[in-house]
Amino acid sequence: MEQLNLHIESLIFAAEQPVRLSEIMECLEASFETSIPEEDVLEAIDFIRARYESEAYSFGLQQINGGYCFLTKGAFHTVIGQYLKQHTRKMLSKSALETLAIIAYKQPVSKAEIESIRG
């Protein structure tokens, strides 16, 4: 049973999106080349969820959109938000930069004038 827990945990951790129960079952059955009862998988998921409910962990297993994923607990959203602000760079597309350059150079300017300048 512990091996099943570890396999499910690693699958959910590696996934970019929530993993549905059916996907977990398919992966496990393909990996172990045997049928695994759904009850065993659900029991393992409950065990994993219970393990990460402890305050010793900053994240937990959540069911979202019909699938399972690891999410940061609410108490840590402030620090995660700060990190994302510092490391997320907002880039403008080339056309947006061109438009801003036209506006900066030729104010006041209408939308029709911008479109005619840009071609």
N, CA, C and O atoms as CSV, one atom per row, in Angstrom:
chain,resi,resn,atom,element,x,y,z
A,1,MET,N,N,0.825,-1.204,0.000
A,1,MET,CA,C,0.000,0.000,0.000
A,1,MET,C,C,0.863,1.259,0.000
A,1,MET,O,O,0.534,2.236,-0.673
A,2,GLU,N,N,1.960,1.242,0.747
A,2,GLU,CA,C,2.845,2.408,0.797
A,2,GLU,C,C,3.413,2.719,-0.583
A,2,GLU,O,O,3.543,3.888,-0.947
A,3,GLN,N,N,3.751,1.690,-1.351
A,3,GLN,CA,C,4.258,1.914,-2.696
A,3,GLN,C,C,3.205,2.585,-3.564
A,3,GLN,O,O,3.525,3.478,-4.349
A,4,LEU,N,N,1.962,2.166,-3.431
A,4,LEU,CA,C,0.875,2.769,-4.184
A,4,LEU,C,C,0.754,4.251,-3.829
A,4,LEU,O,O,0.581,5.089,-4.714
A,5,ASN,N,N,0.844,4.573,-2.548
A,5,ASN,CA,C,0.795,5.970,-2.103
A,5,ASN,C,C,1.892,6.793,-2.777
A,5,ASN,O,O,1.647,7.893,-3.272
A,6,LEU,N,N,3.092,6.245,-2.787
A,6,LEU,CA,C,4.225,6.981,-3.356
A,6,LEU,C,C,4.059,7.185,-4.857
A,6,LEU,O,O,4.391,8.250,-5.377
A,7,HIS,N,N,3.555,6.188,-5.547
A,7,HIS,CA,C,3.354,6.317,-6.991
A,7,HIS,C,C,2.287,7.364,-7.301
A,7,HIS,O,O,2.465,8.184,-8.201
A,8,ILE,N,N,1.200,7.338,-6.572
A,8,ILE,CA,C,0.127,8.316,-6.784
A,8,ILE,C,C,0.627,9.717,-6.452
A,8,ILE,O,O,0.371,10.665,-7.194
A,9,GLU,N,N,1.328,9.844,-5.353
A,9,GLU,CA,C,1.872,11.141,-4.939
A,9,GLU,C,C,2.813,11.710,-6.002
A,9,GLU,O,O,2.735,12.893,-6.333
A,10,SER,N,N,3.688,10.881,-6.528
A,10,SER,CA,C,4.629,11.358,-7.543
A,10,SER,C,C,3.916,11.728,-8.836
A,10,SER,O,O,4.317,12.678,-9.509
A,11,LEU,N,N,2.875,11.002,-9.190
A,11,LEU,CA,C,2.105,11.310,-10.386
A,11,LEU,C,C,1.411,12.663,-10.253
A,11,LEU,O,O,1.455,13.480,-11.172
A,12,ILE,N,N,0.779,12.896,-9.121
A,12,ILE,CA,C,0.087,14.170,-8.900
A,12,ILE,C,C,1.090,15.325,-8.845
A,12,ILE,O,O,0.828,16.410,-9.364
A,13,PHE,N,N,2.223,15.086,-8.221
A,13,PHE,CA,C,3.251,16.125,-8.099
A,13,PHE,C,C,3.810,16.517,-9.468
A,13,PHE,O,O,4.069,17.694,-9.721
A,14,ALA,N,N,3.996,15.541,-10.342
A,14,ALA,CA,C,4.613,15.801,-11.645
A,14,ALA,C,C,3.651,16.431,-12.648
A,14,ALA,O,O,4.088,17.033,-13.629
A,15,ALA,N,N,2.370,16.301,-12.417
A,15,ALA,CA,C,1.378,16.791,-13.385
A,15,ALA,C,C,1.274,18.308,-13.356
A,15,ALA,O,O,1.380,18.928,-12.298
A,16,GLU,N,N,1.068,18.894,-14.518
A,16,GLU,CA,C,0.915,20.343,-14.619
A,16,GLU,C,C,-0.506,20.786,-14.309
A,16,GLU,O,O,-0.731,21.934,-13.926
A,17,GLN,N,N,-1.465,19.883,-14.473
A,17,GLN,CA,C,-2.869,20.175,-14.216
A,17,GLN,C,C,-3.426,19.114,-13.279
A,17,GLN,O,O,-2.806,18.067,-13.098
A,18,PRO,N,N,-4.588,19.368,-12.680
A,18,PRO,CA,C,-5.184,18.349,-11.814
A,18,PRO,C,C,-5.345,17.018,-12.541
A,18,PRO,O,O,-5.757,16.978,-13.700
A,19,VAL,N,N,-5.014,15.929,-11.849
A,19,VAL,CA,C,-5.059,14.592,-12.435
A,19,VAL,C,C,-6.346,13.910,-11.994
A,19,VAL,O,O,-6.607,13.784,-10.798
A,20,ARG,N,N,-7.139,13.477,-12.942
A,20,ARG,CA,C,-8.402,12.809,-12.653
A,20,ARG,C,C,-8.142,11.397,-12.143
A,20,ARG,O,O,-7.106,10.796,-12.427
A,21,LEU,N,N,-9.096,10.888,-11.391
A,21,LEU,CA,C,-8.992,9.539,-10.852
A,21,LEU,C,C,-8.813,8.525,-11.975
A,21,LEU,O,O,-8.013,7.598,-11.851
A,22,SER,N,N,-9.548,8.693,-13.065
A,22,SER,CA,C,-9.427,7.754,-14.193
A,22,SER,C,C,-8.013,7.765,-14.774
A,22,SER,O,O,-7.495,6.718,-15.162
A,23,GLU,N,N,-7.385,8.945,-14.837
A,23,GLU,CA,C,-6.017,9.040,-15.343
A,23,GLU,C,C,-5.034,8.360,-14.394
A,23,GLU,O,O,-4.101,7.687,-14.833
A,24,ILE,N,N,-5.249,8.538,-13.102
A,24,ILE,CA,C,-4.398,7.878,-12.113
A,24,ILE,C,C,-4.505,6.372,-12.267
A,24,ILE,O,O,-3.499,5.663,-12.276
A,25,MET,N,N,-5.742,5.890,-12.390
A,25,MET,CA,C,-5.975,4.446,-12.536
A,25,MET,C,C,-5.279,3.915,-13.794
A,25,MET,O,O,-4.615,2.879,-13.748
A,26,GLU,N,N,-5.430,4.617,-14.905
A,26,GLU,CA,C,-4.811,4.184,-16.161
A,26,GLU,C,C,-3.301,4.104,-16.042
A,26,GLU,O,O,-2.693,3.126,-16.478
A,27,CYS,N,N,-2.690,5.126,-15.454
A,27,CYS,CA,C,-1.232,5.145,-15.309
A,27,CYS,C,C,-0.740,4.017,-14.412
A,27,CYS,O,O,0.243,3.344,-14.723
A,28,LEU,N,N,-1.423,3.822,-13.316
A,28,LEU,CA,C,-1.013,2.766,-12.389
A,28,LEU,C,C,-1.157,1.388,-13.014
A,28,LEU,O,O,-0.262,0.551,-12.897
A,29,GLU,N,N,-2.280,1.155,-13.676
A,29,GLU,CA,C,-2.501,-0.151,-14.297
A,29,GLU,C,C,-1.506,-0.406,-15.421
A,29,GLU,O,O,-1.062,-1.540,-15.602
A,30,ALA,N,N,-1.147,0.631,-16.183
A,30,ALA,CA,C,-0.152,0.467,-17.236
A,30,ALA,C,C,1.235,0.226,-16.640
A,30,ALA,O,O,2.011,-0.566,-17.175
A,31,SER,N,N,1.546,0.901,-15.542
A,31,SER,CA,C,2.861,0.745,-14.918
A,31,SER,C,C,3.026,-0.607,-14.243
A,31,SER,O,O,4.065,-1.254,-14.379
A,32,PHE,N,N,1.998,-1.032,-13.514
A,32,PHE,CA,C,2.083,-2.288,-12.761
A,32,PHE,C,C,1.607,-3.488,-13.573
A,32,PHE,O,O,1.758,-4.632,-13.144
A,33,GLU,N,N,1.029,-3.227,-14.753
A,33,GLU,CA,C,0.502,-4.272,-15.632
A,33,GLU,C,C,-0.462,-5.195,-14.913
A,33,GLU,O,O,-0.441,-6.410,-15.110
A,34,THR,N,N,-1.307,-4.609,-14.079
A,34,THR,CA,C,-2.324,-5.349,-13.356
A,34,THR,C,C,-3.473,-4.411,-13.010
A,34,THR,O,O,-3.313,-3.191,-12.993
A,35,SER,N,N,-4.604,-4.985,-12.741
A,35,SER,CA,C,-5.772,-4.192,-12.363
A,35,SER,C,C,-5.663,-3.777,-10.896
A,35,SER,O,O,-5.313,-4.586,-10.037
A,36,ILE,N,N,-5.964,-2.525,-10.623
A,36,ILE,CA,C,-5.912,-2.013,-9.252
A,36,ILE,C,C,-7.309,-1.551,-8.888
A,36,ILE,O,O,-7.905,-0.760,-9.618
A,37,PRO,N,N,-7.844,-2.031,-7.771
A,37,PRO,CA,C,-9.199,-1.614,-7.379
A,37,PRO,C,C,-9.273,-0.111,-7.103
A,37,PRO,O,O,-8.365,0.475,-6.512
A,38,GLU,N,N,-10.370,0.494,-7.543
A,38,GLU,CA,C,-10.567,1.923,-7.356
A,38,GLU,C,C,-10.576,2.281,-5.878
A,38,GLU,O,O,-10.108,3.354,-5.497
A,39,GLU,N,N,-11.102,1.393,-5.044
A,39,GLU,CA,C,-11.149,1.647,-3.598
A,39,GLU,C,C,-9.743,1.810,-3.031
A,39,GLU,O,O,-9.522,2.645,-2.153
A,40,ASP,N,N,-8.783,1.013,-3.530
A,40,ASP,CA,C,-7.398,1.120,-3.049
A,40,ASP,C,C,-6.795,2.471,-3.432
A,40,ASP,O,O,-6.071,3.083,-2.647
A,41,VAL,N,N,-7.099,2.922,-4.635
A,41,VAL,CA,C,-6.569,4.208,-5.093
A,41,VAL,C,C,-7.180,5.345,-4.281
A,41,VAL,O,O,-6.473,6.261,-3.860
A,42,LEU,N,N,-8.481,5.287,-4.063
A,42,LEU,CA,C,-9.138,6.324,-3.258
A,42,LEU,C,C,-8.635,6.330,-1.824
A,42,LEU,O,O,-8.475,7.391,-1.221
A,43,GLU,N,N,-8.387,5.152,-1.283
A,43,GLU,CA,C,-7.840,5.048,0.075
A,43,GLU,C,C,-6.442,5.656,0.136
A,43,GLU,O,O,-6.101,6.341,1.101
A,44,ALA,N,N,-5.637,5.406,-0.890
A,44,ALA,CA,C,-4.288,5.974,-0.948
A,44,ALA,C,C,-4.348,7.497,-1.065
A,44,ALA,O,O,-3.556,8.202,-0.439
A,45,ILE,N,N,-5.276,7.998,-1.859
A,45,ILE,CA,C,-5.437,9.452,-2.010
A,45,ILE,C,C,-5.846,10.074,-0.679
A,45,ILE,O,O,-5.333,11.130,-0.307
A,46,ASP,N,N,-6.759,9.435,0.036
A,46,ASP,CA,C,-7.163,9.933,1.355
A,46,ASP,C,C,-5.993,9.927,2.329
A,46,ASP,O,O,-5.851,10.842,3.140
A,47,PHE,N,N,-5.158,8.898,2.250
A,47,PHE,CA,C,-3.983,8.814,3.114
A,47,PHE,C,C,-3.016,9.963,2.815
A,47,PHE,O,O,-2.489,10.592,3.733
A,48,ILE,N,N,-2.789,10.231,1.527
A,48,ILE,CA,C,-1.894,11.323,1.125
A,48,ILE,C,C,-2.455,12.659,1.599
A,48,ILE,O,O,-1.726,13.496,2.132
A,49,ARG,N,N,-3.761,12.849,1.397
A,49,ARG,CA,C,-4.408,14.099,1.822
A,49,ARG,C,C,-4.247,14.297,3.331
A,49,ARG,O,O,-3.934,15.398,3.785
A,50,ALA,N,N,-4.462,13.232,4.107
A,50,ALA,CA,C,-4.350,13.311,5.566
A,50,ALA,C,C,-2.912,13.630,5.986
A,50,ALA,O,O,-2.695,14.383,6.935
A,51,ARG,N,N,-1.944,13.063,5.288
A,51,ARG,CA,C,-0.538,13.293,5.623
A,51,ARG,C,C,-0.182,14.770,5.496
A,51,ARG,O,O,0.529,15.313,6.342
A,52,TYR,N,N,-0.674,15.422,4.443
A,52,TYR,CA,C,-0.304,16.811,4.198
A,52,TYR,C,C,-1.215,17.824,4.889
A,52,TYR,O,O,-1.003,19.027,4.741
A,53,GLU,N,N,-2.202,17.380,5.625
A,53,GLU,CA,C,-3.036,18.307,6.401
A,53,GLU,C,C,-2.296,18.870,7.605
A,53,GLU,O,O,-2.687,19.906,8.143
A,54,SER,N,N,-1.258,18.216,8.021
A,54,SER,CA,C,-0.464,18.658,9.162
A,54,SER,C,C,0.107,20.050,8.914
A,54,SER,O,O,0.386,20.416,7.772
A,55,GLU,N,N,0.281,20.824,9.981
A,55,GLU,CA,C,0.863,22.154,9.866
A,55,GLU,C,C,2.351,22.109,9.550
A,55,GLU,O,O,2.973,23.152,9.349
A,56,ALA,N,N,2.923,20.923,9.504
A,56,ALA,CA,C,4.333,20.778,9.161
A,56,ALA,C,C,4.562,20.992,7.659
A,56,ALA,O,O,5.701,21.154,7.220
A,57,TYR,N,N,3.488,20.993,6.880
A,57,TYR,CA,C,3.595,21.161,5.435
A,57,TYR,C,C,2.934,22.463,4.997
A,57,TYR,O,O,1.901,22.857,5.539
A,58,SER,N,N,3.534,23.124,4.017
A,58,SER,CA,C,2.992,24.388,3.521
A,58,SER,C,C,2.036,24.171,2.349
A,58,SER,O,O,1.502,25.136,1.801
A,59,PHE,N,N,1.821,22.939,1.969
A,59,PHE,CA,C,0.931,22.624,0.859
A,59,PHE,C,C,0.088,21.409,1.219
A,59,PHE,O,O,0.364,20.705,2.191
A,60,GLY,N,N,-0.933,21.181,0.424
A,60,GLY,CA,C,-1.807,20.049,0.677
A,60,GLY,C,C,-2.375,19.517,-0.620
A,60,GLY,O,O,-2.285,20.164,-1.663
A,61,LEU,N,N,-2.962,18.330,-0.551
A,61,LEU,CA,C,-3.596,17.715,-1.702
A,61,LEU,C,C,-5.046,18.161,-1.756
A,61,LEU,O,O,-5.791,18.002,-0.789
A,62,GLN,N,N,-5.441,18.720,-2.889
A,62,GLN,CA,C,-6.797,19.229,-3.054
A,62,GLN,C,C,-7.443,18.604,-4.283
A,62,GLN,O,O,-6.769,18.248,-5.249
A,63,GLN,N,N,-8.760,18.481,-4.222
A,63,GLN,CA,C,-9.505,18.028,-5.391
A,63,GLN,C,C,-10.093,19.257,-6.073
A,63,GLN,O,O,-10.867,20.007,-5.478
A,64,ILE,N,N,-9.712,19.448,-7.326
A,64,ILE,CA,C,-10.137,20.619,-8.090
A,64,ILE,C,C,-10.516,20.175,-9.497
A,64,ILE,O,O,-9.811,19.388,-10.128
A,65,ASN,N,N,-11.622,20.685,-9.966
A,65,ASN,CA,C,-12.038,20.456,-11.349
A,65,ASN,C,C,-12.050,18.968,-11.703
A,65,ASN,O,O,-11.689,18.585,-12.815
A,66,GLY,N,N,-12.460,18.149,-10.766
A,66,GLY,CA,C,-12.560,16.712,-11.017
A,66,GLY,C,C,-11.240,15.976,-10.946
A,66,GLY,O,O,-11.180,14.791,-11.271
A,67,GLY,N,N,-10.175,16.654,-10.526
A,67,GLY,CA,C,-8.864,16.018,-10.432
A,67,GLY,C,C,-8.172,16.395,-9.142
A,67,GLY,O,O,-8.705,17.159,-8.337
A,68,TYR,N,N,-6.978,15.854,-8.948
A,68,TYR,CA,C,-6.212,16.084,-7.724
A,68,TYR,C,C,-4.921,16.822,-8.051
A,68,TYR,O,O,-4.265,16.543,-9.055
A,69,CYS,N,N,-4.567,17.774,-7.181
A,69,CYS,CA,C,-3.309,18.496,-7.340
A,69,CYS,C,C,-2.840,19.003,-5.978
A,69,CYS,O,O,-3.613,19.094,-5.025
A,70,PHE,N,N,-1.555,19.328,-5.919
A,70,PHE,CA,C,-0.990,19.915,-4.712
A,70,PHE,C,C,-1.108,21.425,-4.812
A,70,PHE,O,O,-0.764,22.012,-5.838
A,71,LEU,N,N,-1.595,22.057,-3.747
A,71,LEU,CA,C,-1.733,23.506,-3.701
A,71,LEU,C,C,-1.142,24.043,-2.409
A,71,LEU,O,O,-1.159,23.368,-1.380
A,72,THR,N,N,-0.624,25.254,-2.470
A,72,THR,CA,C,-0.111,25.929,-1.289
A,72,THR,C,C,-1.274,26.262,-0.365
A,72,THR,O,O,-2.351,26.639,-0.826
A,73,LYS,N,N,-1.057,26.124,0.921
A,73,LYS,CA,C,-2.100,26.457,1.896
A,73,LYS,C,C,-2.283,27.973,1.964
A,73,LYS,O,O,-1.357,28.733,1.683
A,74,GLY,N,N,-3.477,28.395,2.336
A,74,GLY,CA,C,-3.848,29.805,2.352
A,74,GLY,C,C,-2.943,30.698,3.182
A,74,GLY,O,O,-2.769,31.871,2.854
A,75,ALA,N,N,-2.367,30.169,4.244
A,75,ALA,CA,C,-1.514,30.973,5.124
A,75,ALA,C,C,-0.261,31.479,4.410
A,75,ALA,O,O,0.386,32.411,4.889
A,76,PHE,N,N,0.084,30.883,3.283
A,76,PHE,CA,C,1.326,31.236,2.593
A,76,PHE,C,C,1.088,31.999,1.294
A,76,PHE,O,O,2.030,32.232,0.537
A,77,HIS,N,N,-0.159,32.393,1.026
A,77,HIS,CA,C,-0.457,33.093,-0.222
A,77,HIS,C,C,0.232,34.444,-0.324
A,77,HIS,O,O,0.587,34.865,-1.425
A,78,THR,N,N,0.429,35.132,0.791
A,78,THR,CA,C,1.080,36.446,0.756
A,78,THR,C,C,2.512,36.334,0.252
A,78,THR,O,O,2.928,37.103,-0.615
A,79,VAL,N,N,3.258,35.394,0.784
A,79,VAL,CA,C,4.662,35.255,0.385
A,79,VAL,C,C,4.754,34.742,-1.054
A,79,VAL,O,O,5.665,35.137,-1.781
A,80,ILE,N,N,3.851,33.889,-1.473
A,80,ILE,CA,C,3.837,33.409,-2.855
A,80,ILE,C,C,3.511,34.560,-3.795
A,80,ILE,O,O,4.103,34.672,-4.869
A,81,GLY,N,N,2.568,35.419,-3.398
A,81,GLY,CA,C,2.226,36.590,-4.201
A,81,GLY,C,C,3.408,37.524,-4.381
A,81,GLY,O,O,3.634,38.036,-5.478
A,82,GLN,N,N,4.164,37.751,-3.316
A,82,GLN,CA,C,5.357,38.598,-3.393
A,82,GLN,C,C,6.373,38.007,-4.359
A,82,GLN,O,O,6.953,38.718,-5.179
A,83,TYR,N,N,6.578,36.714,-4.255
A,83,TYR,CA,C,7.537,36.039,-5.135
A,83,TYR,C,C,7.119,36.186,-6.599
A,83,TYR,O,O,7.945,36.496,-7.457
A,84,LEU,N,N,5.857,35.966,-6.873
A,84,LEU,CA,C,5.370,36.055,-8.249
A,84,LEU,C,C,5.467,37.482,-8.792
A,84,LEU,O,O,5.753,37.674,-9.974
A,85,LYS,N,N,5.233,38.482,-7.939
A,85,LYS,CA,C,5.383,39.874,-8.371
A,85,LYS,C,C,6.825,40.165,-8.770
A,85,LYS,O,O,7.076,40.863,-9.753
A,86,GLN,N,N,7.766,39.629,-8.007
A,86,GLN,CA,C,9.173,39.895,-8.264
A,86,GLN,C,C,9.683,39.170,-9.504
A,86,GLN,O,O,10.575,39.668,-10.192
A,87,HIS,N,N,9.125,38.003,-9.792
A,87,HIS,CA,C,9.688,37.179,-10.854
A,87,HIS,C,C,8.822,37.072,-12.107
A,87,HIS,O,O,9.195,36.390,-13.061
A,88,THR,N,N,7.695,37.727,-12.110
A,88,THR,CA,C,6.856,37.720,-13.299
A,88,THR,C,C,7.087,39.016,-14.049
A,88,THR,O,O,6.828,40.105,-13.537
A,89,ARG,N,N,7.569,38.886,-15.244
A,89,ARG,CA,C,7.828,40.071,-16.061
A,89,ARG,C,C,6.729,40.181,-17.098
A,89,ARG,O,O,6.441,39.228,-17.823
A,90,LYS,N,N,6.130,41.336,-17.160
A,90,LYS,CA,C,5.081,41.554,-18.135
A,90,LYS,C,C,5.716,42.146,-19.380
A,90,LYS,O,O,6.345,43.203,-19.344
A,91,MET,N,N,5.534,41.445,-20.464
A,91,MET,CA,C,6.120,41.868,-21.733
A,91,MET,C,C,5.008,42.354,-22.661
A,91,MET,O,O,3.912,41.795,-22.685
A,92,LEU,N,N,5.306,43.386,-23.408
A,92,LEU,CA,C,4.375,43.879,-24.413
A,92,LEU,C,C,4.732,43.266,-25.764
A,92,LEU,O,O,5.903,43.033,-26.066
A,93,SER,N,N,3.724,43.016,-26.553
A,93,SER,CA,C,3.967,42.491,-27.891
A,93,SER,C,C,4.596,43.587,-28.755
A,93,SER,O,O,4.594,44.766,-28.400
A,94,LYS,N,N,5.126,43.162,-29.885
A,94,LYS,CA,C,5.778,44.120,-30.782
A,94,LYS,C,C,4.775,45.165,-31.278
A,94,LYS,O,O,5.103,46.348,-31.378
A,95,SER,N,N,3.564,44.726,-31.583
A,95,SER,CA,C,2.549,45.672,-32.063
A,95,SER,C,C,2.133,46.648,-30.970
A,95,SER,O,O,1.866,47.817,-31.250
A,96,ALA,N,N,2.075,46.178,-29.726
A,96,ALA,CA,C,1.730,47.083,-28.621
A,96,ALA,C,C,2.827,48.129,-28.423
A,96,ALA,O,O,2.529,49.293,-28.159
A,97,LEU,N,N,4.081,47.725,-28.546
A,97,LEU,CA,C,5.191,48.669,-28.426
A,97,LEU,C,C,5.161,49.700,-29.547
A,97,LEU,O,O,5.414,50.883,-29.318
A,98,GLU,N,N,4.851,49.244,-30.762
A,98,GLU,CA,C,4.744,50.174,-31.888
A,98,GLU,C,C,3.644,51.201,-31.643
A,98,GLU,O,O,3.824,52.395,-31.883
A,99,THR,N,N,2.509,50.718,-31.165
A,99,THR,CA,C,1.380,51.607,-30.890
A,99,THR,C,C,1.734,52.619,-29.824
A,99,THR,O,O,1.424,53.801,-29.973
A,100,LEU,N,N,2.377,52.186,-28.752
A,100,LEU,CA,C,2.787,53.108,-27.695
A,100,LEU,C,C,3.796,54.134,-28.203
A,100,LEU,O,O,3.749,55.298,-27.805
A,101,ALA,N,N,4.704,53.713,-29.077
A,101,ALA,CA,C,5.683,54.643,-29.633
A,101,ALA,C,C,4.999,55.718,-30.471
A,101,ALA,O,O,5.364,56.891,-30.405
A,102,ILE,N,N,4.005,55.311,-31.258
A,102,ILE,CA,C,3.263,56.280,-32.077
A,102,ILE,C,C,2.526,57.267,-31.182
A,102,ILE,O,O,2.551,58.472,-31.432
A,103,ILE,N,N,1.871,56.759,-30.140
A,103,ILE,CA,C,1.126,57.623,-29.217
A,103,ILE,C,C,2.071,58.593,-28.517
A,103,ILE,O,O,1.754,59.775,-28.379
A,104,ALA,N,N,3.220,58.109,-28.077
A,104,ALA,CA,C,4.175,58.963,-27.379
A,104,ALA,C,C,4.723,60.046,-28.301
A,104,ALA,O,O,4.935,61.179,-27.866
A,105,TYR,N,N,4.953,59.715,-29.555
A,105,TYR,CA,C,5.541,60.665,-30.497
A,105,TYR,C,C,4.529,61.654,-31.048
A,105,TYR,O,O,4.867,62.814,-31.282
A,106,LYS,N,N,3.291,61.216,-31.261
A,106,LYS,CA,C,2.330,62.014,-32.003
A,106,LYS,C,C,1.050,62.259,-31.216
A,106,LYS,O,O,-0.035,62.019,-31.746
A,107,GLN,N,N,1.130,62.714,-30.003
A,107,GLN,CA,C,-0.095,62.974,-29.230
A,107,GLN,C,C,-0.673,64.316,-29.606
A,107,GLN,O,O,0.115,65.195,-29.954
A,108,PRO,N,N,-1.925,64.557,-29.572
A,108,PRO,CA,C,-3.009,63.573,-29.492
A,108,PRO,C,C,-3.170,62.881,-30.845
A,108,PRO,O,O,-2.940,63.480,-31.896
A,109,VAL,N,N,-3.563,61.624,-30.801
A,109,VAL,CA,C,-3.695,60.829,-32.014
A,109,VAL,C,C,-4.929,59.938,-31.895
A,109,VAL,O,O,-5.234,59.423,-30.819
A,110,SER,N,N,-5.626,59.764,-32.998
A,110,SER,CA,C,-6.829,58.912,-32.975
A,110,SER,C,C,-6.460,57.477,-33.371
A,110,SER,O,O,-5.365,57.206,-33.864
A,111,LYS,N,N,-7.397,56.588,-33.142
A,111,LYS,CA,C,-7.184,55.180,-33.481
A,111,LYS,C,C,-6.980,55.022,-34.984
A,111,LYS,O,O,-6.141,54.233,-35.419
A,112,ALA,N,N,-7.744,55.770,-35.776
A,112,ALA,CA,C,-7.617,55.701,-37.239
A,112,ALA,C,C,-6.226,56.135,-37.686
A,112,ALA,O,O,-5.644,55.527,-38.584
A,113,GLU,N,N,-5.690,57.189,-37.060
A,113,GLU,CA,C,-4.345,57.664,-37.412
A,113,GLU,C,C,-3.290,56.619,-37.057
A,113,GLU,O,O,-2.353,56.388,-37.821
A,114,ILE,N,N,-3.446,55.998,-35.910
A,114,ILE,CA,C,-2.483,54.948,-35.484
A,114,ILE,C,C,-2.509,53.808,-36.487
A,114,ILE,O,O,-1.463,53.315,-36.908
A,115,GLU,N,N,-3.719,53.388,-36.872
A,115,GLU,CA,C,-3.839,52.278,-37.813
A,115,GLU,C,C,-3.251,52.623,-39.176
A,115,GLU,O,O,-2.644,51.771,-39.825
A,116,SER,N,N,-3.429,53.866,-39.614
A,116,SER,CA,C,-2.860,54.256,-40.924
A,116,SER,C,C,-1.340,54.326,-40.868
A,116,SER,O,O,-0.673,53.983,-41.844
A,117,ILE,N,N,-0.781,54.764,-39.740
A,117,ILE,CA,C,0.676,54.827,-39.587
A,117,ILE,C,C,1.267,53.416,-39.543
A,117,ILE,O,O,2.291,53.143,-40.170
A,118,ARG,N,N,0.619,52.535,-38.805
A,118,ARG,CA,C,1.112,51.168,-38.676
A,118,ARG,C,C,0.903,50.347,-39.956
A,118,ARG,O,O,1.556,49.325,-40.165
A,119,GLY,N,N,-0.012,50.812,-40.800
A,119,GLY,CA,C,-0.261,50.109,-42.074
A,119,GLY,C,C,-1.280,49.071,-41.899
A,119,GLY,O,O,-1.623,48.375,-42.854
